[in-house]
Amino acid sequence: MKGLDIHDRPKKLRGSSHSRNPQSSVFIPIRFLNTTSVDPSMASDYSGTPVTLDTINPKVLNCEYAVRGEIVTLAQNLQQELKENPGSRTFDEILYCNIGNPQSLGQQPITFFREVLALCDHPAILDRAETQGLFSADSIERAFQILDQIPGRATGAYSHSQGIKGLRDTIASGIEARDGYPADSNDIFLTDGASPAVHMMMQLLIRSEKDGILCPIPQYPLYSASITLHGGTLVPYYLDEATGWGLEISELKNQLEAAKSKGISVRALAVINPGNPTGQVLSESNQREIVEFCKKEKLVLLADEVYQENIYVPDKQFHSFKKVSRTMGYGEKDISIVSFQSVSKGYYGECGKRGGYMEITGFSPEVREQIYKMASVNLCSNISGQILASLVMSPPKVGDESYESYFAEKDAILSSLARRAKTLEAALNSLEGVTCNRAEGAMYLFPRIELPKKAIEAAKAANTAPDGFYASRLLDATGIVVVPGSGFRQVPGTWHFRCTILPQEDRIPAIVTRLTEFHKGFMDEFRD
Amino acid sequence: MKGLDIHDRPKKLRGSSHSRNPQSSVFIPIRFLNTTSVDPSMASDYSGTPVTLDTINPKVLNCEYAVRGEIVTLAQNLQQELKENPGSRTFDEILYCNIGNPQSLGQQPITFFREVLALCDHPAILDRAETQGLFSADSIERAFQILDQIPGRATGAYSHSQGIKGLRDTIASGIEARDGYPADSNDIFLTDGASPAVHMMMQLLIRSEKDGILCPIPQYPLYSASITLHGGTLVPYYLDEATGWGLEISELKNQLEAAKSKGISVRALAVINPGNPTGQVLSESNQREIVEFCKKEKLVLLADEVYQENIYVPDKQFHSFKKVSRTMGYGEKDISIVSFQSVSKGYYGECGKRGGYMEITGFSPEVREQIYKMASVNLCSNISGQILASLVMSPPKVGDESYESYFAEKDAILSSLARRAKTLEAALNSLEGVTCNRAEGAMYLFPRIELPKKAIEAAKAANTAPDGFYASRLLDATGIVVVPGSGFRQVPGTWHFRCTILPQEDRIPAIVTRLTEFHKGFMDEFRD
């Protein structure tokens, strides 16, 4: 990690939320700032070029993606300021708590996974004596196994459009071991992370703005962005904050009926479990109700299960929607479920590798052909990501040389994440006007803030959403980047922010101090 | 490579184009076969599930992608047959000449590139003594340099949505060295291969079917597929086969006017140089005319330059469209050019790594923000692909430890490709009724076949395009997979196929023999 450890410098922390440098004010009402430092007044100079905001696809214009939106651009500008003017602020580095990007905050990759990837990247060293000294025996063995599954051992070749068959077999076995029900490698589509898989399903299902997708509110903005880009309608269903972000079937029914009455044909229900940004884990009984609802209403169940390994409380467990539907007696031809999984989350956190898969069940052969065709237009996903997806679904087993170190690494990460979630949750709940549900899973806390009227007025004056105002002030005063709740949508009139639990554990106390002092200062400034 | 070397078994080659196994007949008129072996009659059993061909996005249904279409599924079935019944055919393996996938046909990766990738995947070994014995000194040095460019050295973290800044700097320097004109890392968007970059531009530019994109005919079907998926109109311009696939400005003008008269607003001109599937290399004077045309007609120039390193004739050279426009005095604000580059092509052929970039110039800051936002919805491209894209734009230099071996590997691949192109071109031109333009660049030959009337009638009876009929028969008789010209579009009434020049050189004589004997048999069967 670059920058100084804020834990070492409590004396520099200050509670004031005032910017020391008015010129770097973060309250300018620009929705998406350019990544280059071009003076906006120069825009007219481009009158000789053909593309303008008036002539681009309006779906692109309307699309929003808050997780990497304005707040991140402000953070990048602030980072640049710190680089050019070290000491200009009360903090020395920007802490990106806006996005589930564990390794950017110092989480180390699982050694076994990286050993195998390196060997598959450069198989020429597999037979060399030095390699035995550098790599574990089982990583060498696994690399040989994987290479044998790749036609011609060509890790640099395009694969089958669904991904390498042998790797899909491994993933299907992993799913079987997890669920206790059969899985078929022909149902697996390997993708560059879960996002392209979600896009593919939206592209398949959405014909026009009359097609709707039921999405939780709050939701991960990939869903709203993807629905907008594909020209459909997001049909919201609200999670109940009062019951730990409960998913009520009555709410699903009401929203479905409301959509139907507006002429919207609802095609699918998206469920994120464990929840993002909300961190709840669904109970099995709730999942059964959801399956029943999809079955009855003939909806595709889009099951975002990328946080399946991220569960931090003993009273909750992950169950895949496919498993739940099978335990209910529903088979392949009874219900359509797409399960999304990613190498970016879990204890592995390999976001940069862009690996993932979707398991599609309950689609007719002719519809599957169309999904296959869509996959084939982009040829295939990256092979390292494919290999990694197979590894996370079949990690070392008891008796393997790497098992003990693998398990120790995994356990250290997951138990630390659980502790961090608890500490941050308690800290947030101790703040004036802040309430925060339990982070049962995933990588986020989504606290609610009761903002004083004066703060809401100040935000209005700055032409910013109140939670955006709060997040901007927090960033400006502490260097901590969180995403305003409005980026995920929320019950109108309520305000939240999403904060990851990912900063390294030794930094958590300083973050709590910074956050607490900032919040106190903010409330002192704006309290009604 | 798996399978037996066909070169060793000329005695088994036969000229007959008759299938020995009628049950494996390849002439069934199915456009896209399922990858799973589900009996189509079972489809009705899915009546309990919500998604049918009638209710999916019709843009998906209308999209075609021949390079991985029917012919590949037929080949996969045949491969399965060979596996289950070895010796059932006159050949022992399927030769995939349908797609530019060099490593699938035995091309070896460039050692230096793979060394650096492996070290970046597992940086823990960088400081180990054994590593010195396994890796070249400059690959170790380069890995350190690259890791220093990645915030926190985290190769497993999401990067900036455009890609890691330091890698983009390297790429910009590589472009500057290539072109002799400045390049800006803020103009670079790293992507998972060139395909997602092309999709991104289509998504930006296409608002409805009234928006058109000028595309060469024949064209690489990514363009037609992407335009269909985004709901636009492909405005064709025909390359002139008689003048070596010449690109005539008068043809561009005529087609532009014709489109305008139908109410189509033409947004962009796609040019593939070197050509795919046609293999021609544009002259600089022709490129200047094209730039002038785009400037005058206010079209975005979509420059597919992924084959920039694949040039096989001494009288042709690659010039980027950006360079050509700069030599004409056009600057950043005069013309909009998007240059696509990929790690999949060139002498590296790293298709499975899914790396590439687009360099966008001549877009206003507010339009660039929108492109940035689109990139951010998918978070970032895979980091190994990003690293590789930087490596191909800055390979070892004279004096580096790896330089000599790197250069030898590169030169061996490119000079062998040139010889293969020449041999295959000559062989094709020697066939009755076949004419084939020179493969000046890229990885393909696109011969024209004068099909006898009887063959056209037989194709009609089999409900197949005549060139699809020819390609199916070729596959069935020889195991050689080529793509029918109709997959790329062609002048109506003419018939072609695309064949890569990628099989390893020692196999070329046997391929020529197989192809020649098949063609003779085919003509004997159908000659008018």
Interface residues (C-beta under 8 A of the other chain):
Chain A: M1 K2 F32 L33 N34 T35 T36 V38 P40 M42 A43 D45 Y46 G48 T49 P50 V51 T52 L53 T55 I56 N57 P58 K59 V60 L61 C63 Y65 R68 G69 I99 N101 P102 Q103 S104 L105 G106 P109 T111 R114 E115 L117 A118 L119 D121 H122 A124 I125 R128 E130 T131 G133 L134 F135 P151 G152 A154 T155 G156 A157 Y158 S159 H160 S161 Q162 D184 N186 D192 G193 S195 P196 H199 Q203 L204 L205 I206 R207 L222 A225 S226 L229 H230 R267 K298 L299 V300 K333 D334 I335 S336 S344 G349 E350 C351 G352 K353 R354 G362 F363 S364 P365 E366 V367 R368 E369 Q370 Y372 K373 M374 S376 V377 N378 L379 C380 S381 N382 I383 S384 G385
Chain B: M1 K2 F32 L33 N34 T35 T36 V38 P40 M42 A43 D45 Y46 G48 T49 P50 V51 T52 L53 T55 I56 N57 P58 K59 V60 L61 C63 Y65 R68 G69 I99 N101 P102 Q103 S104 L105 G106 P109 T111 R114 E115 L117 A118 L119 D121 H122 A124 I125 R128 E130 T131 G133 L134 P151 G152 A154 T155 G156 A157 Y158 S159 H160 S161 Q162 D184 N186 D192 G193 S195 P196 H199 Q203 L204 L205 I206 R207 L222 A225 S226 L229 H230 R267 K298 L299 V300 K333 D334 I335 S336 S344 G349 E350 C351 G352 K353 R354 G362 F363 S364 P365 E366 V367 R368 E369 Q370 Y372 K373 M374 S376 V377 N378 L379 C380 S381 N382 I383 S384 G385
